[in-house]
Amino acid sequence: MSPVTFTPNDVVRIAALAKIPVTKTEETSLAAGFTTTMTVVEKLMELDVSKIPPASHISGLENVFREDIVDESRMFTQEQALSNAKRTYNGYFVVDQVLPGE
């Protein structure tokens, strides 16, 4: 596999896609950092991991679960939940529509 290298122009394109402003200094610095990262990734891709079992983490920690029990003493009635709402309709909150770009 040929080594992947990033140029400042690549960084400008990536930054534009992510809508992140970058300075000229950052373009050069990030290009070098991306190239270094990809070099490490390429080395990792060369490793034979066929005999290694998949793992989601290596710490040995386990999730602690609890019973999913409803504590009715902490519940609101529908009327209580809606009591301070500015607008309601048929037992639901009414809010203004949220559209992208507004």
C-alpha positions as CSV (number, residue, x, y, z in Angstrom):
1,M,0.0,0.0,0.0
2,S,1.4,3.4,-0.9
3,P,1.7,5.9,2.0
4,V,-1.2,8.4,2.4
5,T,-0.1,12.0,2.6
6,F,-2.2,15.0,3.2
7,T,-1.5,18.5,1.8
8,P,-2.7,21.8,3.1
9,N,-5.2,21.8,0.2
10,D,-6.7,18.5,1.6
11,V,-7.0,20.2,5.0
12,V,-8.8,23.1,3.4
13,R,-11.3,20.8,1.7
14,I,-11.9,18.8,4.9
15,A,-12.3,22.0,6.9
16,A,-14.8,23.3,4.4
17,L,-16.8,20.1,4.6
18,A,-16.8,20.2,8.4
19,K,-17.4,24.0,8.3
20,I,-14.4,24.6,10.5
21,P,-12.2,27.7,9.9
22,V,-8.5,27.0,9.7
23,T,-5.6,29.4,9.4
24,K,-2.7,28.9,7.0
25,T,-0.5,27.8,9.9
26,E,-3.1,25.2,11.0
27,E,-3.4,23.9,7.4
28,T,0.3,22.9,7.3
29,S,0.3,21.6,10.9
30,L,-2.9,19.6,10.4
31,A,-1.7,18.2,7.1
32,A,1.4,16.9,8.8
33,G,-0.6,15.5,11.7
34,F,-3.1,13.7,9.4
35,T,-0.2,12.2,7.5
36,T,1.4,10.9,10.7
37,T,-1.9,9.5,11.9
38,M,-2.5,7.7,8.6
39,T,1.1,6.3,8.7
40,V,0.3,4.8,12.1
41,V,-3.0,3.4,10.8
42,E,-1.3,1.8,7.9
43,K,1.2,0.1,10.2
44,L,-1.7,-1.2,12.3
45,M,-3.4,-2.6,9.2
46,E,-0.3,-4.7,8.5
47,L,-0.7,-6.6,11.8
48,D,-2.1,-10.1,11.8
49,V,-5.0,-10.1,14.2
50,S,-6.7,-13.2,12.9
51,K,-6.2,-15.0,16.2
52,I,-7.2,-12.1,18.4
53,P,-10.8,-12.2,19.7
54,P,-12.8,-9.0,19.2
55,A,-13.0,-6.8,22.3
56,S,-15.1,-3.7,23.0
57,H,-12.7,-2.7,25.8
58,I,-9.7,-3.9,27.6
59,S,-10.2,-2.7,31.1
60,G,-12.1,-5.7,32.4
61,L,-14.9,-3.4,33.8
62,E,-18.5,-4.6,33.5
63,N,-21.7,-2.7,33.3
64,V,-23.7,-2.5,36.5
65,F,-27.4,-2.9,35.8
66,R,-30.4,-2.2,38.0
67,E,-33.9,-3.4,37.8
68,D,-36.0,-1.2,35.6
69,I,-38.6,-0.4,38.2
70,V,-40.9,2.7,37.9
71,D,-40.9,4.8,41.0
72,E,-44.4,6.1,41.0
73,S,-43.7,8.5,43.9
74,R,-41.5,10.5,41.4
75,M,-44.0,10.5,38.6
76,F,-46.1,13.5,37.4
77,T,-49.6,13.1,36.3
78,Q,-50.3,14.4,32.8
79,E,-52.0,17.5,34.2
80,Q,-49.0,18.2,36.5
81,A,-46.5,17.8,33.6
82,L,-48.5,20.2,31.4
83,S,-49.4,22.7,34.2
84,N,-46.7,25.3,33.3
85,A,-46.8,24.8,29.5
86,K,-47.5,27.9,27.5
87,R,-49.4,25.9,24.9
88,T,-51.0,22.4,24.9
89,Y,-53.2,20.4,22.6
90,N,-55.0,17.2,23.5
91,G,-52.7,16.5,26.3
92,Y,-49.4,17.3,24.5
93,F,-46.9,20.1,24.6
94,V,-47.2,22.5,21.6
95,V,-43.9,24.0,20.4
96,D,-42.8,26.1,17.4
97,Q,-41.4,24.1,14.5
98,V,-37.6,24.1,14.3
99,L,-36.1,24.0,10.9
100,P,-32.5,24.0,9.9
101,G,-31.1,27.4,8.9
102,E,-33.6,29.4,10.9
